Amino acid sequence: MNNLLVRLLPSTSAVPVWGRTGIRALEAHLQACSPTLLMDLAGLTTARLALAVAPHARRTVVMAGPGNNGGDGLEAALQLHGWGKAVQVRLLCDPQQLPADARRAFERASQAGVPLQAGLPTSASLLDAKDLCIDAVLGIGATRAPDGELQQAINWMNASDAQVLSVDIPTGLDADSGQPLGEPDGVVKADHTLTLLGSKPGLFMGHGRDACGTLWWDTLGLTQQATDWQPPDAELNPPAAPATRVHASHKGSHGDVAVVGGETGMTGAALLAASAALHGGAGRVMLTLLGPQPAAVPPDLMLRALPNLDLSRLTVVVGCGGGRAVAEPLGRLLQDSARLVLDADALNRLAEDSWLQDLLTRRCARQQATVLTPHPLEAARLLDCSTAQVQADRLGAATQLAQRFACCVVLKGSGTVIVAPGHTPRINTTGNGRLATGGTGDALAGLTAARLAISGNAWQAACAAVWTHGQVADEWPAEMALTASHLAARLH
């Protein structure tokens, strides 16, 4: 147990991520190899982290639920009690109904004299800001909305002034999707979350980013070799390598991007994508508008009519502000563009036309790199399902699209997912709610095209662009409004 190491979850490497099925397989394997119960290890590392995040707590309340997550909390209480800390367990179930390992933890805590009480405290004011509440109510196995006393426990913790430390995942949050199991406010808002063994997708997607607070990680002794027999469902997207240019280069050395879009009344979207491509490093950017030319076009953009584009040499962004007009050139663009980024209205037209879908699928055989950048509604249209279904399984939805169309897919949203055939999916951890404004998706499409024009590799381009796009938002000055035009100008 001296090998336990709780640490901040790193954001600088491709950390493996497993869904609940993979985590269960890891648990079974590790338990078979270890003389110590995983629950004992989980309790010890939770107690250590509790001391680290709330060193001056006068009281600690452990909310212990009806499963093994509750057992982890009981073991943590046992350790804290043994170290002379004032700790109290509020048990939210009949101890005789606990699973075997959790029942053993209950008996150990009882024999050691840990204060154990049934039900909730009468008031959330029992704890103040220096104190700590450990959320061990429901773990990753929960798949339905908490109700009754379990929901009351969530409300109690959210109303308390104390810091909240969630064990494995905040109660009420789905471990695979990051969506609330019940109502949006029926999730614990943790200050800290300790993820055990491996990271779970729901910590980084949907509501997970808002619910988890600071993320901590302990492998409980799991080694790197675990990925050999239990491949992760995804990895965290690591930082993009800094863009560099050799001195002996020229504008033609860094790729040409053409932006096709901007129907009448929507030229702004095409201009945003073009600006992002310029600032993202493309050597030259051409703008092909599907509507009237605006009064002013930045002088560093080259206006080109569609027939004058040599598509066989270009990286093309199509769809930004394209409206219905984008349907007419889309077939040619799918057939002839050397590299292609499909966004917005191009995706909507694609969803309506099986012939266009067939053209898209054939690009892979011709080794023409392609990236799709749908938001959840656009993905739902392509998959002929609801947006809720996409959000309930973001990894699965992106994987379906990548397999169906044989290309790289960037499913945008909280915890953007990047998937391509032959690669382990990635979940991006940069970005924040300030990106939820019109035009930021156009900027991402343009940046992705710039990266694709330079590298020629769809996977590398998508992963780098998504990370950089989010990181610029994370570094945005707090006193400055984030607008798409300013964002595009700061991409690099």
C-alpha positions in Angstrom: 0.0 0.0 0.0 3.0 2.3 0.2 3.0 2.4 -3.6 -0.3 4.4 -3.6 0.1 7.7 -5.4 -2.7 10.2 -5.6 -1.9 13.0 -8.0 -3.5 15.7 -10.1 -4.8 14.2 -13.3 -2.1 15.1 -15.9 -3.3 17.1 -19.0 0.0 16.8 -20.9 -0.1 13.2 -22.0 -2.5 10.8 -23.7 -4.0 9.4 -20.4 -6.0 6.2 -21.0 -9.8 6.4 -20.5 -12.1 3.4 -19.9 -15.9 3.2 -19.8 -17.5 1.3 -17.0 -17.2 -2.1 -18.8 -13.5 -1.7 -19.2 -13.0 -0.5 -15.6 -14.9 -3.6 -14.3 -12.5 -5.8 -16.3 -9.5 -3.9 -14.8 -10.9 -4.3 -11.3 -11.3 -8.0 -11.7 -7.8 -8.5 -13.1 -6.1 -6.3 -10.5 -8.0 -7.9 -7.6 -6.9 -11.4 -8.8 -3.3 -10.2 -8.7 -3.4 -8.4 -5.4 -3.4 -9.7 -1.9 -5.1 -6.5 -0.7 -8.7 -5.7 -1.5 -9.1 -2.8 -3.9 -11.6 -1.3 -1.6 -9.0 -1.0 1.1 -6.6 0.7 -1.3 -9.4 3.0 -2.5 -10.3 4.0 1.1 -6.7 4.7 2.0 -6.0 6.9 -1.0 -9.3 8.7 -0.5 -8.4 9.4 3.2 -5.0 10.7 2.2 -6.5 13.0 -0.4 -9.0 14.2 2.2 -6.2 15.3 4.5 -4.5 17.0 1.6 -7.4 19.1 0.4 -8.9 19.9 3.8 -6.0 19.8 6.2 -7.8 22.0 8.7 -11.2 20.3 8.7 -12.6 19.9 12.2 -15.3 17.5 11.0 -15.6 15.1 8.0 -18.9 13.6 7.0 -18.9 10.5 4.7 -22.1 10.0 2.8 -22.0 6.2 2.1 -24.4 4.7 -0.4 -25.7 1.2 -1.0 -22.9 -0.1 -3.3 -19.1 -0.6 -3.4 -18.7 3.2 -3.7 -20.2 3.4 -0.2 -17.7 0.7 0.9 -14.8 2.9 -0.4 -16.2 5.7 1.8 -16.4 3.5 4.8 -12.8 2.4 4.4 -11.8 6.1 4.1 -13.7 6.8 7.3 -11.9 4.0 9.0 -8.5 5.4 8.0 -9.4 9.0 9.1 -10.7 7.7 12.4 -7.5 5.8 13.0 -5.5 8.9 12.4 -7.5 10.7 15.1 -9.7 12.8 12.8 -13.3 13.6 13.7 -15.2 11.7 11.1 -18.8 10.6 10.9 -20.5 8.2 8.4 -24.0 8.7 7.3 -25.2 5.3 5.9 -27.9 5.6 3.3 -28.9 2.0 3.2 -29.5 -1.2 5.3 -25.9 -2.4 6.0 -27.1 -6.0 5.6 -27.9 -5.2 2.0 -24.4 -4.0 1.1 -22.3 -6.1 -1.3 -19.8 -8.4 0.4 -16.8 -6.2 0.3 -18.7 -3.1 1.3 -20.4 -5.1 4.2 -16.9 -6.1 5.3 -15.9 -2.4 5.3 -18.9 -1.6 7.4 -18.1 -4.2 9.9 -14.4 -3.1 10.1 -15.5 0.5 10.7 -18.1 -0.5 13.3 -15.5 -2.6 15.2 -13.0 0.3 15.1 -15.5 2.6 16.7 -16.1 4.9 13.7 -19.4 6.9 14.4 -22.0 5.3 12.1 -25.5 6.8 11.8 -28.3 6.0 9.5 -29.8 8.7 7.2 -29.0 12.3 6.6 -27.9 14.9 9.1 -30.7 17.2 10.0 -29.0 20.3 8.6 -26.3 21.1 6.0 -25.0 23.7 8.4 -23.4 20.9 10.4 -20.3 21.6 8.3 -18.6 24.9 7.6 -16.2 26.0 4.9 -13.2 24.4 6.6 -14.8 21.0 6.8 -15.2 18.2 4.3 -17.9 16.0 3.0 -16.9 12.8 1.2 -19.4 11.8 -1.5 -19.4 8.0 -1.6 -23.1 7.6 -2.5 -23.1 6.2 -6.0 -20.2 5.2 -8.2 -19.6 4.3 -11.8 -22.1 1.5 -11.8 -25.1 3.8 -11.4 -27.2 3.9 -14.5 -30.5 5.4 -13.3 -31.6 8.6 -11.6 -31.1 8.7 -7.9 -34.3 9.1 -5.9 -35.6 9.3 -2.3 -32.9 9.6 0.3 -30.1 9.4 -2.3 -31.3 12.5 -4.1 -31.8 14.2 -0.7 -28.1 13.4 0.0 -27.1 15.1 -3.2 -29.2 18.2 -2.3 -27.6 18.2 1.2 -24.1 18.1 -0.1 -24.8 20.8 -2.6 -26.3 23.0 0.1 -23.4 22.5 2.5 -20.6 25.1 2.9 -18.0 22.3 3.2 -15.7 21.2 0.4 -17.0 18.0 -1.3 -14.7 15.2 -2.4 -16.3 12.7 -4.7 -15.0 9.1 -4.8 -14.6 8.0 -8.5 -17.3 10.2 -9.9 -19.8 12.8 -8.5 -23.1 11.1 -7.5 -25.8 11.5 -10.1 -23.4 11.7 -13.1 -23.2 9.0 -15.7 -19.6 7.7 -15.9 -19.7 6.9 -19.6 -21.4 10.0 -21.0 -21.1 12.8 -18.5 -24.8 13.4 -18.6 -27.0 13.6 -15.5 -28.7 10.4 -14.6 -31.7 12.4 -13.7 -32.4 16.1 -13.6 -29.6 18.5 -14.4 -29.5 19.8 -10.8 -29.5 16.2 -9.5 -25.7 15.9 -9.6 -23.2 16.5 -6.8 -21.2 19.6 -7.5 -17.8 18.4 -6.2 -14.8 20.6 -5.4 -12.6 17.5 -6.0 -13.0 14.2 -7.6 -10.7 11.2 -7.1 -10.8 8.9 -10.1 -9.6 5.4 -9.2 -7.8 2.9 -11.5 -8.3 4.8 -14.7 -10.1 7.9 -16.0 -13.8 7.6 -17.1 -15.2 9.4 -20.1 -18.0 11.1 -18.2 -15.4 13.1 -16.2 -14.5 15.1 -19.3 -17.7 15.3 -21.3 -21.2 16.9 -20.9 -21.8 18.0 -17.4 -18.8 16.2 -16.1 -16.5 19.2 -16.5 -18.8 21.3 -14.3 -19.5 18.7 -11.7 -16.0 17.3 -10.9 -14.0 20.2 -9.7 -10.3 19.4 -9.5 -9.5 16.0 -10.8 -7.2 13.6 -9.0 -6.0 10.2 -10.0 -4.8 7.0 -8.4 -4.1 3.9 -10.4 -4.3 1.7 -7.3 -1.2 -0.1 -8.6 -2.5 -0.6 -12.2 0.5 -0.7 -14.5 1.0 0.6 -18.0 0.8 -3.0 -19.3 -2.9 -3.0 -18.5 -3.6 -1.3 -21.8 -2.1 -4.4 -23.6 -4.9 -6.7 -22.5 -7.6 -4.1 -21.9 -7.3 -1.4 -24.5 -8.7 1.9 -23.4 -11.9 3.2 -24.9 -10.2 6.6 -25.5 -7.3 8.8 -24.5 -7.1 12.4 -23.4 -6.0 14.6 -26.2 -2.4 15.8 -25.4 -1.1 19.3 -26.1 -0.4 20.2 -29.7 3.2 20.5 -30.7 4.2 24.2 -31.3 4.0 25.2 -34.9 7.5 25.9 -36.3 8.6 27.2 -39.7 12.1 26.8 -41.1 13.8 30.0 -42.3 14.2 28.8 -45.8 10.5 28.5 -46.6 8.0 30.6 -48.5 4.2 31.0 -48.7 3.8 27.9 -50.9 5.6 25.8 -48.3 2.7 25.9 -45.8 -0.3 24.8 -47.8 -3.1 26.5 -49.6 -6.6 26.6 -48.1 -9.8 27.5 -49.9 -12.9 28.4 -48.0 -16.2 27.7 -49.8 -19.3 29.1 -48.2 -20.9 32.4 -47.3 -24.4 32.4 -48.9 -26.3 35.6 -49.0 -26.5 37.0 -45.4 -24.0 34.5 -44.0 -20.7 35.7 -45.4 -19.4 36.3 -41.9 -19.0 32.6 -41.2 -16.8 32.1 -44.3 -14.7 35.1 -43.4 -14.2 33.7 -39.8 -13.1 30.4 -41.2 -10.7 32.1 -43.6 -9.3 34.3 -40.9 -8.7 31.3 -38.6 -6.9 29.5 -41.5 -4.6 32.5 -42.0 -3.8 32.9 -38.4 -3.5 29.2 -38.0 -0.5 29.1 -40.3 -1.8 28.4 -43.9 0.5 29.9 -46.5 -2.3 31.2 -48.7 -6.1 31.4 -48.1 -8.6 31.7 -50.9 -12.2 32.7 -50.3 -15.0 31.4 -52.6 -18.3 33.0 -51.6 -21.7 31.5 -52.6 -23.4 34.9 -52.2 -22.6 38.5 -53.0 -19.1 39.8 -52.1 -19.1 42.0 -49.0 -18.1 45.6 -49.2 -14.8 44.9 -47.4 -12.6 41.8 -47.6 -9.3 41.5 -45.7 -6.5 42.2 -48.2 -4.6 39.0 -47.1 -7.5 36.8 -48.5 -7.6 36.0 -52.2 -11.1 36.0 -53.8 -11.5 33.1 -56.2 -14.5 31.8 -58.2 -15.1 28.1 -57.8 -14.2 27.1 -61.4 -10.8 28.7 -60.9 -9.8 26.6 -57.9 -7.4 23.8 -58.6 -9.0 21.4 -56.1 -6.5 18.6 -56.6 -3.9 20.8 -54.8 -6.0 22.4 -52.2 -7.3 21.9 -48.6 -10.9 23.0 -48.8 -13.2 24.1 -46.0 -16.8 23.9 -47.1 -20.1 24.6 -45.3 -19.4 27.7 -43.1 -22.4 29.9 -43.8 -23.2 27.8 -46.9 -26.9 27.5 -46.5 -28.8 25.7 -49.2 -26.5 27.0 -51.9 -23.6 24.7 -50.8 -25.5 21.7 -52.2 -24.7 22.6 -55.8 -20.8 22.5 -55.6 -20.6 19.9 -52.8 -20.5 16.9 -55.2 -17.5 18.3 -57.1 -15.8 19.3 -53.9 -16.2 15.8 -52.5 -14.8 14.2 -55.6 -11.9 16.5 -56.4 -10.6 18.2 -53.2 -7.2 16.8 -52.2 -8.0 17.5 -48.5 -11.4 18.5 -47.2 -13.0 19.8 -44.0 -16.8 19.5 -43.9 -18.6 21.8 -41.5 -22.1 23.3 -40.8 -24.3 23.4 -43.8 -22.2 21.0 -45.8 -23.0 18.4 -43.1 -26.7 19.2 -43.2 -26.8 18.8 -47.0 -24.8 15.6 -46.6 -27.4 14.2 -44.2 -30.1 14.7 -46.8 -28.4 13.1 -49.8 -27.2 9.4 -50.0 -25.3 10.2 -53.2 -23.2 12.8 -51.4 -22.7 10.3 -48.6 -21.4 7.7 -51.1 -19.0 10.3 -52.5 -17.7 11.0 -49.1 -17.1 7.4 -48.3 -15.1 6.9 -51.5 -12.6 9.5 -50.6 -10.7 7.2 -48.3 -9.9 4.7 -51.1 -8.4 7.6 -53.1 -6.4 8.7 -50.0 -8.1 12.0 -49.9 -7.9 13.3 -46.3 -11.3 14.3 -44.8 -12.4 15.8 -41.5 -16.0 16.2 -40.4 -16.7 18.8 -37.6 -20.3 18.3 -36.5 -21.9 19.6 -33.4 -24.4 17.2 -31.7 -27.4 18.2 -33.7 -25.5 17.8 -37.0 -24.2 14.5 -35.9 -27.7 13.4 -35.0 -28.9 14.3 -38.5 -26.1 12.3 -40.1 -26.9 9.3 -37.8 -30.7 9.7 -38.1 -31.2 9.8 -34.4 -31.9 12.4 -31.7 -29.4 14.9 -30.2 -30.1 13.3 -26.8 -28.9 9.9 -28.2 -25.7 11.5 -29.4 -25.0 13.1 -26.1 -25.8 9.9 -24.2 -22.9 8.2 -26.1 -20.6 10.8 -27.6 -17.8 8.3 -28.1 -20.1 5.8 -29.8 -21.7 8.5 -32.0 -18.4 9.8 -33.3 -17.1 6.3 -33.8 -20.2 5.4 -35.9 -19.6 8.4 -38.1 -15.9 7.7 -38.6 -16.6 4.1 -39.5 -19.6 4.9 -41.8 -17.7 7.6 -43.8 -14.2 6.3 -43.4 -12.8 9.6 -42.2 -11.8 11.7 -39.2 -14.6 13.1 -37.1 -14.5 15.9 -34.6 -17.7 15.8 -32.5 -17.8 19.2 -30.9 -19.1 20.1 -27.5 -18.1 19.8 -23.9 -15.3 17.3 -24.1 -14.9 17.4 -27.9 -14.3 13.8 -29.3 -11.9 13.1 -32.1 -12.2 9.7 -33.8 -10.6 8.2 -37.0 -10.2 4.7 -38.2 -7.1 3.0 -36.9 -6.7 5.4 -34.0 -7.7 5.3 -30.3 -10.4 8.0 -29.9 -9.4 11.1 -28.0 -11.3 13.3 -25.6 -10.2 17.0 -25.5 -9.8 18.7 -22.2 -9.1 22.3 -23.2 -11.8 24.9 -23.8 -14.6 26.3 -21.7 -18.1 27.7 -21.8 -16.9 31.0 -23.3 -16.7 29.1 -26.7 -20.5 28.8 -26.6 -21.0 31.7 -29.0 -21.7 32.1 -32.7 -18.8 31.6 -35.1 -16.3 29.8 -32.9 -17.1 26.5 -34.7 -16.3 28.3 -38.0 -12.9 29.3 -36.5 -12.2 25.7 -35.6 -13.0 24.5 -39.1 -10.6 27.1 -40.5 -7.8 26.2 -38.0 -8.3 22.5 -38.8 -7.9 23.2 -42.5 -4.7 25.1 -41.9 -3.2 22.3 -39.9 -4.4 19.8 -42.5 -2.8 21.9 -45.3 0.5 21.9 -43.5 0.6 18.2 -42.4 -1.6 16.4 -44.9 -2.6 14.1 -42.0 -6.3 14.4 -41.0 -5.8 12.8 -37.5 -2.9 15.0 -36.5 -4.5 18.1 -37.9 -7.8 17.5 -36.0 -6.2 16.7 -32.7 -3.9 19.7 -32.8 -6.5 22.1 -33.9 -9.1 21.1 -31.3 -6.5 21.3 -28.5 -5.2 24.7 -29.7 -8.7 26.1 -30.2 -9.7 25.2 -26.6 -6.4 26.4 -25.1 -6.7 29.8 -26.6 -10.1 30.1 -24.9 -8.7 28.9 -21.6 -6.0 31.6 -21.8 -8.5 34.3 -22.7 -8.4 37.5 -20.5 -11.2 37.4 -18.0 -12.0 41.0 -18.6 -12.4 40.6 -22.4 -15.4 39.2 -24.2 -14.6 36.2 -26.3 -15.9 36.7 -29.8 -15.3 34.5 -32.8 -13.5 37.2 -34.7 -11.1 37.9 -31.9 -10.6 34.1 -31.3 -9.7 33.6 -35.0 -7.1 36.3 -34.8 -5.4 34.7 -31.8 -5.2 31.2 -33.2 -1.7 30.0 -34.0 
